[in-house]
Amino acid sequence: MSQKIQVLGTGNAFLPQGRLHSLTLIDGQHLIDAPPTVLASLRQANVPVSDIRTIFVTHLHGDHIFGFPFLLLERKYISDRDGNKPLRVVVAPGGKEILYSLCTMAYPGSLDEIFNAIDWQEQLVGEVEGGLRWKKFQVQHVDEVDPYGYRFEYPQFSFVHSGDSGPCASLYSEIQNVDFVIIEMGVPDYVETDEHHSPSSIQALAERYSTPLVITHTYIDERGINSPAITVEQPQHPSHVHHASDGFTCFWSEVLGSVQFSNQS
């Protein structure tokens, strides 16, 4: 088992310059969400779409699920034409019906067979290949889209993915005892909302906990962009806050006995 977590996309819903939509890949086979740019992210990382074994859905906003029909379409007609590769989807109750409506709007009737072959899981805890255990927990976001974060546990280390979440006790209680957190920073400080983290709330979190924070779902354009949509200026956070670019990797080092981080895919 590779025990490698790749942040393939780091942009928020507005797709900042130089970034694809927020997307995380675990061990080359488990995705967190299926955003509109999911196929582009997988192609860029040279990951066959048919290798995807699990999709963990954090919530049902379009920038997190609108790539789902295209992922199924690709598997059906290109990478898994014989339907031999199993796929599971972990989603909140009622999410299956919403994803089916999305597939039906996109390609009426074409995806029914592959959709019905999916192993749909709505429970709060589970385990996937290689003994990777997961747990989902509710977070602070728009209630109507069933927002969840996820905790993942390997034998050697554990991490949390916040999904889209503002500051909340359920998320922060999980942060205290894991090796790192992939956390969104979807809005600048001048946007008043309790449904996303901003630079100042990330700063407060970093001052409260020493757990490494990997920033994704950011509103900040990638560095080196000549015509940024908003800004390329990153906030000055403590050294254990990592502002990820697309392809950022977290991996377990057997030599060092700890999680290492790299901004090279």
C-alpha positions in Angstrom: 0.0 0.0 0.0 1.5 3.3 -1.0 0.1 5.5 1.8 0.2 8.6 -0.4 -2.3 11.4 -0.3 -2.3 13.7 -3.3 -4.1 17.0 -3.4 -4.7 17.0 -7.1 -6.8 20.2 -7.2 -6.7 23.1 -4.7 -9.2 25.7 -6.1 -12.5 26.7 -4.7 -15.8 26.9 -6.7 -14.6 29.9 -8.7 -11.6 28.1 -10.1 -8.7 30.4 -9.3 -6.1 30.9 -12.0 -3.7 28.0 -12.2 -5.8 25.6 -10.1 -8.3 22.9 -10.7 -11.3 22.3 -8.3 -10.4 20.9 -4.9 -9.8 17.1 -5.2 -7.9 14.7 -3.0 -6.7 11.2 -4.1 -5.8 8.6 -1.5 -3.4 5.7 -2.4 -4.2 6.2 -6.1 -7.6 4.7 -5.8 -9.9 6.6 -3.4 -11.2 10.1 -4.3 -12.6 12.7 -2.0 -15.4 14.2 -4.1 -15.9 14.3 -7.9 -15.7 18.0 -8.9 -16.3 19.3 -12.5 -12.5 19.1 -13.2 -12.1 15.5 -11.9 -11.2 14.0 -15.2 -8.6 16.8 -15.9 -7.0 16.2 -12.5 -6.8 12.4 -13.0 -5.4 12.8 -16.5 -2.8 15.3 -15.3 -1.7 12.9 -12.6 -1.7 9.9 -15.0 -4.2 8.0 -12.9 -6.5 5.7 -14.9 -10.1 6.5 -14.1 -10.9 2.8 -13.8 -8.4 2.6 -10.9 -10.7 4.7 -8.7 -12.2 2.3 -6.2 -14.0 4.8 -3.8 -15.6 8.2 -4.0 -16.1 9.9 -0.6 -18.6 12.6 -1.0 -18.2 15.5 1.5 -21.3 17.3 0.4 -23.6 18.0 -2.6 -22.6 21.4 -3.9 -21.9 21.5 -7.6 -18.1 22.1 -7.3 -17.8 18.8 -5.4 -20.1 16.5 -7.4 -20.7 17.8 -10.9 -17.9 15.7 -12.4 -19.6 12.5 -11.2 -21.5 11.8 -14.5 -18.3 12.4 -16.5 -16.4 10.0 -14.3 -19.0 7.3 -14.9 -19.2 8.0 -18.6 -15.4 7.6 -19.0 -15.4 4.3 -17.1 -18.3 3.0 -19.2 -16.9 3.9 -22.6 -13.2 4.1 -22.2 -11.3 2.7 -19.2 -13.7 -0.1 -18.0 -15.8 -1.0 -21.0 -16.4 -4.6 -19.6 -17.5 -3.3 -16.3 -15.0 -5.4 -14.3 -13.8 -2.6 -12.0 -15.9 -2.2 -8.8 -16.8 1.3 -7.5 -18.2 2.3 -4.2 -19.6 5.7 -3.3 -19.8 6.9 0.3 -22.6 9.5 0.6 -25.2 10.9 3.0 -28.7 9.4 3.0 -30.5 10.9 0.0 -27.3 11.6 -1.9 -27.7 8.6 -4.2 -31.0 10.0 -5.5 -29.4 13.5 -6.2 -26.4 11.9 -8.0 -28.8 9.8 -10.1 -30.8 13.0 -11.1 -27.5 14.6 -12.0 -26.6 11.6 -14.2 -30.0 11.5 -15.8 -29.9 15.2 -16.7 -26.4 14.8 -18.2 -26.9 11.6 -20.2 -30.5 10.3 -19.9 -30.5 6.5 -19.7 -26.9 6.1 -20.7 -25.5 5.7 -17.2 -28.2 3.6 -15.5 -26.4 0.3 -15.8 -23.1 1.5 -14.3 -24.9 3.6 -11.7 -26.9 0.6 -10.5 -23.7 -1.4 -10.2 -22.1 1.0 -7.7 -21.8 -0.1 -4.1 -23.6 2.7 -2.3 -22.6 3.2 1.4 -24.4 5.6 3.7 -23.0 4.6 7.1 -20.8 6.8 9.3 -17.8 4.4 9.5 -16.2 1.9 7.3 -13.0 0.4 5.9 -11.5 0.2 2.4 -8.6 -1.7 0.8 -5.4 -2.0 2.7 -7.1 -1.6 6.1 -7.7 2.1 5.7 -10.5 3.0 8.2 -12.7 6.0 7.7 -15.3 7.9 9.7 -17.4 10.9 8.6 -18.7 13.6 10.9 -21.0 16.6 10.4 -19.4 20.0 9.9 -20.5 23.7 9.6 -21.6 24.4 6.1 -25.0 24.7 4.2 -27.3 22.2 5.9 -29.2 21.5 2.8 -26.2 19.8 1.1 -25.4 17.4 4.0 -21.9 18.6 4.8 -19.4 16.1 6.3 -15.7 15.9 7.1 -13.8 12.6 7.1 -11.2 11.1 9.4 -8.9 8.5 7.9 -6.7 6.1 9.9 -3.8 4.0 8.7 -1.9 1.8 11.2 1.0 4.3 11.1 -0.8 7.7 10.9 -4.2 9.4 10.5 -5.5 12.5 8.9 -8.7 14.6 8.5 -10.3 16.1 5.5 -12.5 19.0 6.4 -14.7 19.1 3.3 -16.2 22.6 3.1 -16.5 23.7 6.6 -16.3 26.9 8.7 -14.9 26.8 12.2 -16.8 24.3 14.3 -16.4 22.1 17.3 -16.9 18.8 15.5 -14.0 19.5 13.1 -11.7 20.9 15.8 -12.2 17.9 18.1 -10.9 15.7 15.3 -7.9 17.9 14.5 -6.4 17.5 18.0 -5.2 13.9 17.6 -4.3 13.3 13.9 -1.0 13.8 12.0 -2.3 16.4 9.6 -5.4 18.0 8.2 -6.5 18.9 4.7 -8.6 22.0 5.3 -10.4 24.5 3.1 -9.8 28.2 3.0 -12.5 29.2 0.6 -12.9 32.9 1.3 -10.9 36.1 2.0 -11.3 37.8 5.3 -13.6 40.5 3.9 -16.3 37.9 3.2 -18.5 37.5 6.2 -19.5 33.8 6.6 -19.4 31.0 9.1 -19.5 28.3 6.4 -15.9 28.6 5.2 -12.5 29.2 6.7 -10.7 32.4 5.9 -7.0 33.4 6.5 -7.8 34.8 9.9 -9.6 31.7 11.1 -6.8 29.5 9.7 -4.4 31.7 11.7 -6.4 31.2 14.9 -6.5 27.5 14.3 -2.8 27.3 13.7 -2.1 29.2 16.9 -4.4 26.8 18.8 -3.1 23.5 17.4 0.4 22.4 16.2 -1.2 19.8 13.8 0.0 20.5 10.2 -2.6 22.1 8.1 -2.7 21.6 4.3 -4.7 24.4 2.7 -7.0 23.5 -0.2 -10.3 24.9 -1.7 -8.5 28.2 -1.8 -9.6 31.5 -3.4 -6.0 32.5 -4.1 -4.6 32.3 -7.6 -1.5 30.2 -8.2 1.8 32.1 -7.9 3.3 33.3 -11.2 0.0 34.2 -12.7 0.2 37.5 -14.6 -3.5 38.3 -14.5 -4.9 36.8 -11.3 -8.7 36.5 -10.8 -8.4 37.8 -7.2 -4.9 37.7 -5.8 -1.7 35.7 -5.7 -0.8 37.0 -2.3 -0.7 34.3 0.3 -1.2 35.1 4.0 1.8 34.7 6.3 0.8 31.7 8.4 3.0 29.7 10.8 5.4 27.1 9.2 3.1 24.2 9.9 0.5 25.7 7.5 1.1 24.4 4.0 -0.5 26.4 1.1 -0.8 23.6 -1.4 -0.5 23.8 -5.2 -2.2 21.2 -7.4 -0.2 18.0 -7.0 0.8 18.6 -3.3 1.6 15.2 -1.8 1.5 13.9 1.8 3.3 10.5 2.3 4.5 8.3 5.1 8.3 8.0 5.4 9.4 4.6 6.8 12.9 6.1 7.2 11.8 9.1 9.2 8.8 7.5 10.8 6.6 10.5 10.1 4.4 12.1 7.5 6.3 14.2 4.9 5.0 16.9 2.6 5.9 17.9 -0.9 4.6 20.5 -3.3 5.8 18.3 -6.2 3.4 15.7 -7.5 
